[in-house]
Amino acid sequence: MKILVVDDREDNLFAIESLLRPVGRPVVRARSGDEALKTVLRGGIAVVILDVVMPQMDGLEVLAYLKRLDHTRNLPVVLMTGLGRDDDLAARAYGLGVSDFLVKPVDPWVVRTKVRALAELYIENQGLRAQLSALTDRRADASAADLPNLVDARVPRRPGGKGGRARSIRGID
């Protein structure tokens, strides 16, 4: 799975991409929030590194959209800003469900370590979700196959040991 880096400035994209090479995962770029959403919706993304300040759709809007969708809700998103420390902005980001919030300039080792850990956890989590889904599907299939037996076992019998129709909810035959 890939790491998506989103920034409207080419020099920032190049710097973050270079910083992430040692993580060992392919890095793809997006130059706008709209392009980022399209890339994520195509699949194969394990972590998004997202600039906050971008024209048209900023990083918080992209984050909010990703967190509303069922299939991207758990995707780790790391917001980066060059605006400096802003506690209100950080609080809004964490309120939307960001995985981490970093202020530029960033420590390359910290970014690589966080991104590597987030990617590994996301991929492991996706594998566990797939296993759970397969088990749930198998259980549902088994339950559906047993349904006729379960219904026969629960049909009330008339007194005297002879089978009969079950009474309706109103008690009328």
Buried (B, 14 or more C-beta within 10 A) or exposed (E): BBBBBBBBEEEBBEBBBEBBEEBEBEBBBBBBBEBBBEBBEEEEBBBBBBBBBBEEBBBBBBBBBBBEEEEBEBBBBBBBBBEEEBEEBBEBBEEBBBBBBBBBEBEBEEBBEBBBEBBBBBBEEBEEEEEEEEEEEEEEEEEEEEEEEEEEEEEEEEEEEEEEEEEEEEEEE
